[in-house]
């Protein structure tokens, strides 16, 4: 990521706006978000004439949420959360920078390891004098994203130094101090994943999650926070804690020796596929379908328990370590056999890939890297993509998807998502979250 600046004579406005007037070009690899058609000059421009100050102040005020908050789960989105969704857009979509300038339709969503960058063209019938032309959807490694923002901030602040200490100086200094402080950084990260700006999360929820992090694992608490996002975070958190106290199903992960999961420099879906392939190989499965008996044996539970319906509705699944590292209390939250099979495979994925210090292994609908890895592992483990392609042949039709779902014992939605993630069908045909 890079934000390139060519300073211009001052526009009208506040001293900060005038001092940072510039032609700005925002790039993500080879993609340019600022490539546009200028109606006045009747020409295509690589950069846009605006002020750098609105972008900088917006990025500084939204930094923690852009860096750590995932895309809201469409599964959880209800009518009473529409306002919360609009609040999310104010902190994640560049037009919220405002100040009367025409900004690219650029949005950001984090999975923790990378920042998804979504750029959309200006509407065809827009009457604005600038029409942005680029449309792309890319992932930027989070550390590279941070470097790009830091470099841009440094340029803007040095430009503003002649005005003395501005609001941007104060705000960015505070962000840098929080990033450098381990405890403050952990608190800001959880606040962001809860969907709150800095210092706006309900104190009880924040304190309870920070305490929970010391009890069940920091990474586990980070995964639970998005589940509590919404209009009643206190109630949601209490339900999660209540879920962990329920009896559950006693299980024990039983997986032969296999290759270790690749490190975080590899995208989650790629790590998941390598892990699933390795585990299937260690079990001598090849590309064959996985029946209930084999799957349940891996968790040391009975096949019938893959068909049970939970007695209490829960917003997530959860595995709790009980003494021996391999012994787990499994708390399923899915209610039908294909979904419970998928959830069982996700339990296996998280056990094999999560930090050993995590006492809780959360299975959620959030679009974090950890949950993405679980879902991708479950899809490949239960339904290897090569076996799926062989089964479907040339019939990429709804009826064929239904048959494949029945054959492999997973949902039709999972079949379509698996095909979409491997670019075998258009994402528009996939009903699930596009970044799942």
Secondary structure, DSSP 8 states (H G I E B T S, - for coil): -EEEEEE-S--SSSHHHHHTEEEEEEEETTEETT-EEETTTTEEESSEEEEHHHHHHHHHHHHHHHHH-----TTT--GGGHHHHHHHHHHHBGGGG-TT----EEEEEE-SSEEEEEEE---TT--SSEEE---EEEEEEHHHHHHHHHHHHHHHHHHHGGG-S-HHHHHHHHHHHHHHSHHHHHHHHHHHHHT--TT-S-HHHHHHHHHHHHHH-HHHHHHHHGGG-SS-HHHHHHHHHHHHTS--EEEE-----------TTS-HHHHHHHHHHHHHHHTT-TT----HHHHHHHHT--GGGGS---SS--SSEEEEE-SSTTEEEEE----SHHHHHHHHHHHHHHHHHS-TT-SEEEE-S--SHHHHHHHHHHHHHHS-HHHHHHHHTT--SHHHHHHHHHHHTS-HHHHHHHHHHTTSS-GGG--S-TT-
